[in-house]
């Protein structure tokens, strides 16, 4: 505020960039900062706060969140905030509620923030928006991310029951039961960041199964797509991506073939938050922890969340951006920056 880069929006009490601040950010980002018209009513601020939880989770996972187009930079994990392209007078997303498009491991995910009382969605609008912006050929793989403050909060909304909606707007719980695309739950915290790191690895399910089972690995039957492998005659299922409907399908097939319980691989915090009570306690699964040793082999390095270096910001050319904070008195014309 001393430099004049930000100021307080009087009506809402929020902070916003000044023209001087925008010029500085454009310099940092090499002129790619989008031109946005931002509203400051309560609902809009709440949406941005919720979306910031998802963005920070992706940032900690090492995902590139500073992208201005779907797909980002080649195969690098990326996340596009849809509000960037919902410009004034032109909205290519229509009435879709999707908050971001994530590109992880060759799959495009429509990310939605889900919590109790979040409201309703129009499935056809969401599918149209997802397809229109990820139309990269017939082999494009797509899925959904339902993100929230915790797995429990997301599930609370997804368990909600009521009279089936007659219009095109339906609750997220209905969409969760009816959408044919894979749907992954994501907690916006360190566990969720680790989950995104795993999902950013192409074909992570098979790779995790081979790394965890080693010589005991056996490929799954061709007619059991929800299984990642066989382990001592039981299905081995990857639960670290929190695609619970896939786990449910794996358990149904195991019950039909009389080979329960399944072996379920997940992060430690995912087990304590959801998977143990949902699957282990009723006897449907034995939950195994995905260890740091396994993740080291999967990532090719020791697992760690991303933290920006505590150094000066460097531009792509390697230059330092100079923003002096000390004002010196000029000889004749009063204060000046030095």
Secondary structure, DSSP 8 states (H G I E B T S, - for coil): -TTSSEEE-TTT--EEE-HHHHHHHHHHTTT---------SHHHHHHHHHHHHHHHHHHHTT-B---SSTT-STTS-EEEEGGGG--TT--TTTT----EEEEETTEEEEEEE--TT--EEEHHHHHHHHHHHS-S-TT-EEEEEEEESSHHHHHHHHT---S--SSSEEEHHHHHHH--S-EEEEESSHHHHHHHHHHTSTTHHHHHHHHHHGGG-B---TT-TT--EEETTEEEEE-TT--HHHHHHHHHHHHHTT--SEEEEE-HHHIIIIIIIIIITTTSEEEEE--HHHHHHHHTS--------SS--B-TTS-B------EEE-SSSSEEE-
